[in-house]
Amino acid sequence: MALAFTASWLAACGGSDGGGTAAPQASATSNLEHARAAHARYQGGPQQRLAPQLSAAPAPAPEWAEGVTYNTGALVSYEGTLYEALVGHTAWAGTNWNPADTPSLWRAVGDAPAPGPAPTPAPPPPPPAPTPAPTPAPTPAPTPAPTPAPTPAPTPAPAPTPTPDGTPVSRHGQLKVCGTQLCNSSGQPVQLRGMSTHGLQWYGQCVTDGSLDALAKDWRADVIRISMYVQEGGYETDPEGFTERVGRVIEEATERGMYAIVDWHMLDPGDPNYNLDRARTFFTQIAQKYGRQPNLLYEIANEPSGTPWNRIRSYANELIPVIRAVDPEAPVIVGTPAWSSLGVSEGSSAQEIIDSPVSAGNVLYTFHFYAASHQQEYRDELARASQRLPIFVTEFGTQQATGDGGNDFGSAQAYMDLLNSRKISWVNWNYSDDFRSGAVWKEGTCSSGDWSASNLKPAGQWVRDQMRQPR
């Protein structure tokens, strides 16, 4: 995706835990690496792997400067070298994301010609507008009572799609949280296993009848996470269109008796309150249309970052009642600090969540990990937190936090052993043919429509094997 590094990323990378306590210097370095990795992991479209060719005699490029927003493909000069921007971003003052030190953002393309003038720094983005209080309706003046018109009959709500027999939903029914576990309609702990789509704006073509049949029948998945980005070319560009896309995947999952996680995939800005009004609208519409079905879970904040828990908690306390007003029974999944690492990636822990959980019940908390990057420290925190909190791993990979690079199946298996022993539900990132190693299908699979296991990358083979293990 073409992201802009906002002030929330700066806060995450500035060595503070968001609560006024200085984090260790090592954590600040880790934060910056995690932010860059998140950028790389979520970029959409295989075309971004290939940089456009430059002409033999490039025009003079401006000197790189902090405080400037650079689009993908922008050229700058820095210390005598010409660099090209790999992703759109803002070089926030104080971060020193200069081209020589940030290979995830820039690539060197040759010696710099004579530099042009430095660009004018872009003004900082405006803060999100506060949510306006509802305006009370004026009291109408009394008028003579007219002859009442006949009241039209209300439009009946659409009947829910029937659940096929012998499927995850027919076995477990309406899910609910009991203690620290996700439970079935009878109150017995269950573990869901499944896959996350990539961004619908980039890889919607990978979500087809054939691919979902393979996921439900061959992979034996219980759940699909429908990843709908908010920014990055997602919901904010076409709210109605993306709501309809999500609805179609919900219907496809329902026809196969699978659970569906409706993933509000906020990423940048990292404070979910920035999109609170959009979230209210979106989740109300989804709940009104599909809330009578027993197979929905609502994930209301994918990966908050640079934002303290009290801000995330405030957002959840505002949004959950909106959903519950329409769909009172479905579980809600709440994102956690530091890219849903329970705070670990920003030098914190789950203790603040344990001490001050969200107000509503029937709630789970997210944990995300990438096994090659997030090792024993993260597993230890997950083990500790899962004894006090209901956890749902709505995203993980076997590779680096970029979603690319070599797989660490040993570390991934250590996570899997822990998840299975605690009956913690999990979803793998991602069900597409993106070029990165974290996409389960080989490139070209989605266009070919051949969903046989021979088209899986190594990570896909490993995840499919894990999913098919006895529950």
C-alpha positions in Angstrom: 0.0 0.0 0.0 1.0 3.6 -0.4 1.1 4.7 3.2 1.9 8.0 4.8 3.7 7.8 8.1 1.5 9.8 10.4 2.1 11.3 13.8 0.9 8.1 15.4 3.8 6.3 13.7 6.1 9.0 15.0 4.8 8.5 18.5 5.4 4.7 18.2 8.9 5.2 17.1 9.9 8.0 19.5 10.8 5.8 22.5 7.7 6.4 24.6 5.2 3.9 25.7 2.3 6.3 25.2 1.8 6.8 28.9 4.6 9.2 29.6 7.2 6.6 30.7 10.4 6.5 28.6 10.9 3.2 26.9 14.4 1.7 26.6 16.4 2.8 23.6 16.4 -0.8 22.2 12.6 -0.6 22.1 12.6 2.6 20.1 14.8 0.9 17.4 12.4 -2.1 17.5 9.4 0.3 17.1 10.9 1.8 13.9 11.7 -1.6 12.5 8.2 -2.8 13.3 6.7 0.3 11.6 8.7 -0.3 8.5 7.8 -4.0 8.5 4.1 -3.2 8.8 4.5 -0.9 5.8 6.1 -3.6 3.7 3.7 -6.3 4.9 0.5 -4.5 3.8 1.6 -3.0 0.5 -0.8 -4.3 -2.1 -0.3 -5.5 -5.6 2.6 -7.4 -7.2 3.3 -4.5 -9.5 4.9 -2.7 -6.6 7.8 -5.1 -6.6 9.1 -3.6 -9.9 10.5 -0.1 -10.0 10.0 2.0 -13.1 13.0 2.4 -15.3 14.7 5.8 -15.3 15.8 7.6 -18.3 19.5 7.7 -19.1 19.8 11.3 -18.1 17.5 11.9 -15.1 16.4 15.5 -14.4 17.9 17.2 -11.4 16.1 16.0 -8.2 15.5 18.1 -5.1 17.4 17.4 -1.9 15.7 15.1 0.5 14.3 17.0 3.5 12.4 16.2 6.7 8.8 17.3 7.0 8.1 16.5 3.3 5.5 14.0 2.0 6.9 11.8 -0.8 4.8 9.8 -3.2 5.8 6.4 -4.5 8.3 6.9 -7.3 9.5 10.4 -6.1 13.2 11.1 -6.8 15.4 12.9 -4.4 19.1 13.6 -4.0 20.9 12.8 -0.8 24.7 13.0 -0.1 25.4 12.9 -3.8 23.2 9.8 -4.6 19.8 9.7 -6.4 17.1 7.8 -4.6 13.6 6.7 -5.6 10.7 6.3 -3.0 9.5 2.8 -2.8 6.3 3.7 -0.9 4.5 6.9 -0.2 5.3 8.4 3.2 6.0 11.5 5.2 9.6 12.1 6.5 8.5 13.4 9.9 10.9 15.8 11.5 13.1 14.1 14.1 12.7 10.5 12.7 15.8 10.9 10.4 14.3 8.5 7.8 16.9 9.6 5.3 17.2 7.6 2.1 20.6 6.1 3.0 19.3 4.6 6.3 15.8 3.4 5.2 16.1 0.8 2.5 12.4 -0.1 3.1 11.4 3.4 1.9 14.1 4.3 -0.6 16.3 2.6 -3.2 19.5 4.1 -4.7 19.3 4.5 -8.5 22.5 6.3 -9.3 24.6 9.4 -8.8 22.6 12.5 -8.3 22.7 15.3 -10.9 22.8 18.9 -9.7 20.1 19.2 -7.1 17.1 21.4 -7.5 15.5 23.4 -4.7 14.3 21.5 -1.6 10.6 21.0 -1.5 8.5 23.0 0.8 7.6 20.9 3.9 4.0 19.8 3.9 1.9 21.2 6.8 1.1 18.6 9.4 -2.2 16.7 8.9 -5.2 18.2 10.7 -6.3 16.3 13.8 -9.4 14.2 13.3 -12.6 16.2 13.7 -14.4 15.5 17.0 -17.5 13.5 16.8 -20.4 16.0 16.9 -23.0 15.5 19.5 -26.4 14.6 18.0 -28.6 17.7 17.5 -31.9 17.2 19.3 -34.9 17.3 17.0 -37.0 20.5 17.5 -40.4 20.2 19.1 -42.9 20.8 16.3 -45.6 23.3 16.8 -49.1 21.8 17.4 -51.2 21.5 14.3 -54.7 20.3 13.8 -54.8 16.5 13.6 -55.3 15.4 10.0 -57.1 12.3 9.1 -54.4 9.6 9.7 -53.1 7.9 6.6 -52.9 4.1 6.8 -49.6 2.9 8.2 -47.6 0.9 5.7 -46.5 -2.5 6.8 -42.8 -2.5 7.8 -40.3 -4.1 5.4 -39.3 -7.5 6.9 -35.6 -8.1 7.6 -34.1 -10.6 5.2 -34.2 -14.1 6.4 -30.7 -15.4 7.3 -29.1 -17.9 5.0 -29.6 -21.4 6.3 -26.5 -23.1 7.6 -25.4 -26.3 5.8 -25.2 -29.5 7.9 -21.9 -30.9 9.1 -20.1 -27.5 9.0 -18.4 -25.4 11.7 -21.4 -23.2 12.2 -23.8 -26.2 12.4 -21.6 -27.8 15.0 -20.9 -24.8 17.2 -23.8 -22.4 16.6 -23.7 -18.9 18.0 -20.3 -18.3 19.6 -19.8 -16.5 22.9 -17.0 -15.7 25.3 -17.0 -17.7 28.5 -14.2 -16.7 31.0 -11.0 -16.6 29.0 -12.3 -18.9 26.2 -14.3 -18.6 23.0 -17.2 -21.1 23.4 -19.9 -22.7 21.4 -23.6 -22.3 22.0 -23.4 -25.0 24.6 -20.7 -23.2 26.6 -17.9 -25.6 25.5 -14.5 -24.0 24.5 -13.8 -24.1 20.8 -10.8 -23.2 18.7 -11.4 -21.7 15.2 -8.8 -22.0 12.5 -8.8 -20.1 9.3 -7.4 -17.7 6.8 -7.4 -13.9 6.3 -8.0 -12.4 2.9 -5.5 -9.8 1.7 -6.9 -6.4 1.1 -10.1 -6.6 -1.0 -9.0 -3.6 -3.1 -5.9 -5.5 -4.2 -6.7 -9.2 -4.1 -10.4 -9.5 -4.3 -9.9 -11.8 -7.3 -8.5 -14.4 -5.0 -11.9 -14.7 -3.1 -14.0 -16.9 -5.5 -16.3 -19.8 -5.3 -13.4 -22.1 -6.1 -11.0 -20.7 -3.6 -13.6 -20.7 -0.8 -14.6 -24.2 -1.6 -11.0 -25.3 -1.3 -10.7 -23.4 2.0 -13.9 -24.9 3.5 -13.6 -28.5 2.1 -9.9 -29.2 1.5 -8.3 -27.0 4.1 -11.2 -27.7 6.6 -11.2 -24.1 7.7 -13.7 -22.9 10.3 -13.4 -19.1 9.6 -12.4 -16.5 7.1 -11.3 -13.1 8.1 -12.5 -10.5 5.6 -9.8 -7.9 5.5 -11.3 -4.5 4.5 -8.8 -1.7 4.7 -10.0 1.7 5.8 -7.4 3.9 4.2 -4.8 2.7 1.6 -7.4 2.7 -1.2 -10.0 1.0 0.9 -13.3 1.9 2.6 -12.8 5.7 2.7 -12.6 5.8 -1.1 -15.9 4.0 -1.7 -17.9 3.2 1.5 -20.9 1.8 -0.3 -18.9 -0.3 -2.6 -16.6 -1.8 0.0 -19.6 -2.5 2.3 -21.1 -4.5 -0.5 -17.9 -6.4 -1.1 -17.7 -7.4 2.5 -21.3 -8.5 2.4 -20.8 -10.7 -0.6 -17.9 -12.6 1.2 -20.1 -12.9 4.4 -22.8 -14.5 2.2 -20.2 -16.9 0.6 -18.9 -17.9 4.0 -22.4 -18.5 5.3 -23.3 -20.7 2.3 -20.3 -22.9 3.3 -21.1 -22.9 7.0 -18.0 -21.0 7.9 -17.6 -18.2 10.5 -16.8 -14.7 9.1 -14.7 -12.1 10.9 -15.5 -8.6 9.6 -12.1 -7.0 9.9 -12.0 -3.2 10.1 -8.5 -3.1 8.8 -7.3 0.2 10.2 -3.6 0.7 10.0 -2.4 4.2 9.4 -3.4 6.4 11.3 -2.7 4.2 14.2 -5.3 5.7 16.5 -8.7 4.0 15.8 -10.6 7.1 17.0 -9.6 8.8 13.7 -12.1 6.5 11.9 -14.8 6.3 14.6 -17.5 7.9 12.6 -16.8 5.7 9.6 -16.7 2.6 11.8 -20.1 3.5 13.3 -21.6 3.7 9.8 -20.0 0.6 8.5 -20.7 -1.7 11.4 -24.3 -0.5 11.7 -24.9 -1.4 8.1 -23.3 -4.8 8.3 -25.1 -5.7 11.6 -28.4 -4.5 10.2 -28.1 -6.8 7.2 -26.3 -9.8 8.7 -26.6 -9.6 12.4 -29.3 -12.3 12.6 -26.8 -14.8 11.5 -24.9 -16.9 14.0 -21.6 -16.9 12.1 -20.4 -13.2 12.5 -17.6 -11.9 14.6 -16.7 -8.2 14.5 -13.0 -7.1 14.6 -13.2 -3.4 15.2 -9.5 -2.3 15.1 -6.9 -4.3 13.2 -3.6 -2.9 14.5 -3.6 0.2 16.6 -0.1 1.7 17.0 1.5 4.7 18.7 -1.7 4.9 20.8 -2.1 4.1 24.5 -4.6 1.5 25.7 -6.9 4.1 27.2 -7.5 5.6 23.8 -8.2 2.2 22.2 -10.4 1.3 25.2 -12.4 4.6 24.7 -12.9 3.8 21.0 -14.2 0.3 21.8 -16.5 1.6 24.5 -18.0 4.0 22.0 -18.3 1.5 19.1 -19.4 -1.7 20.7 -22.8 -0.3 21.9 -23.5 0.7 18.3 -23.0 -2.9 17.2 -24.8 -4.4 20.2 -27.9 -2.2 19.5 -28.4 -4.2 16.4 -26.6 -7.5 17.0 -26.5 -8.2 20.7 -25.0 -11.7 20.6 -22.0 -11.7 18.3 -18.5 -11.6 19.8 -16.5 -8.4 19.3 -12.7 -8.6 18.9 -10.7 -5.5 20.1 -7.2 -4.6 18.8 -4.4 -4.1 21.3 -1.5 -1.6 21.5 1.6 -1.8 19.4 0.2 -3.4 16.2 -1.9 -5.8 18.3 1.1 -7.3 20.1 -0.5 -6.8 23.5 1.9 -3.8 23.8 5.1 -5.8 23.5 6.3 -4.1 20.3 6.3 -0.7 22.1 7.9 -2.0 25.3 4.8 -2.6 27.3 2.6 -5.6 28.2 -1.0 -6.8 28.5 -1.2 -5.7 32.2 -2.9 -2.4 31.4 -5.6 -4.3 29.5 -6.0 -6.8 32.3 -6.3 -3.9 34.8 -8.7 -1.9 32.7 -10.6 -4.1 30.1 -13.3 -2.7 27.9 -16.7 -2.2 29.6 -18.7 -4.6 27.4 -18.8 -8.4 27.8 -18.5 -11.0 25.1 -15.3 -9.5 24.0 -11.9 -10.9 22.9 -8.5 -9.2 22.5 -6.2 -9.5 19.5 -2.7 -10.8 19.3 -0.7 -10.7 16.1 2.7 -12.3 15.5 5.2 -13.1 12.8 7.2 -16.0 13.9 10.6 -15.2 12.4 10.5 -11.7 14.0 8.5 -12.2 17.2 10.2 -14.8 19.3 10.2 -15.9 23.0 9.4 -12.6 24.5 6.2 -12.4 22.6 5.2 -16.0 23.3 5.8 -15.5 27.0 3.5 -12.5 27.0 0.8 -14.3 25.0 1.0 -17.3 27.5 0.7 -14.9 30.5 -2.1 -12.8 29.0 -4.2 -15.8 27.9 -4.5 -16.9 31.5 -6.4 -13.6 32.2 -7.9 -12.5 28.9 -9.8 -14.1 26.1 -7.4 -13.9 23.1 -8.0 -14.4 19.4 -4.9 -14.5 17.1 -6.6 -12.8 14.1 -3.3 -12.5 12.1 0.0 -14.4 12.1 2.7 -15.4 9.7 5.6 -17.9 9.7 8.0 -15.3 8.3 9.3 -11.8 9.1 7.1 -9.0 10.3 7.2 -7.7 6.7 5.1 -10.8 5.7 8.1 -11.8 3.5 11.5 -13.5 3.8 12.4 -16.9 5.1 10.0 -19.0 7.2 10.8 -19.9 10.7 8.7 -23.0 11.1 10.3 -23.9 14.4 9.2 -20.6 16.0 5.8 -21.0 14.3 5.4 -24.5 15.7 6.2 -23.2 19.2 3.4 -20.7 18.8 1.0 -23.3 17.4 1.7 -25.7 20.3 0.8 -22.9 22.7 -2.4 -21.9 20.8 -3.6 -25.5 20.6 -2.9 -26.2 24.3 -5.0 -23.1 25.3 -7.6 -23.5 22.6 -6.8 -20.0 21.2 -8.4 -19.4 17.8 -6.1 -18.3 15.0 -6.2 -16.9 11.5 -3.2 -16.9 9.1 -2.2 -14.0 6.8 -2.9 -14.3 3.9 -5.1 -16.1 1.3 -3.8 -14.6 -1.9 -1.1 -15.1 -4.5 0.9 -11.9 -3.6 4.6 -12.3 -4.3 5.6 -12.2 -0.7 6.3 -15.5 1.1 3.4 -14.9 3.5 0.8 -15.3 0.8 -0.1 -18.9 0.7 -0.6 -19.3 -3.1 2.0 -19.2 -5.8 1.9 -16.2 -8.1 -0.7 -16.6 -10.8 -2.9 -19.0 -8.9 -5.8 -16.6 -8.5 -6.0 -15.9 -12.3 -5.6 -19.6 -13.1 -8.3 -20.8 -10.7 -6.3 -23.9 -9.8 -6.7 -24.3 -6.1 -4.9 -27.6 -5.7 -2.3 -28.1 -3.0 0.5 -28.2 -5.6 0.1 -24.5 -6.1 0.9 -23.7 -2.4 4.1 -21.9 -1.3 5.9 -23.6 1.6 4.1 -21.4 4.2 0.8 -22.3 2.6 1.6 -26.0 2.8 2.5 -25.7 6.5 -0.6 -23.7 7.4 -2.9 -26.1 5.5 -1.4 -29.0 7.3 -1.9 -27.2 10.7 -5.5 -26.5 9.8 -6.3 -30.1 9.0 -5.0 -31.4 12.3 -7.7 -32.8 14.6 -9.3 -30.2 16.8 
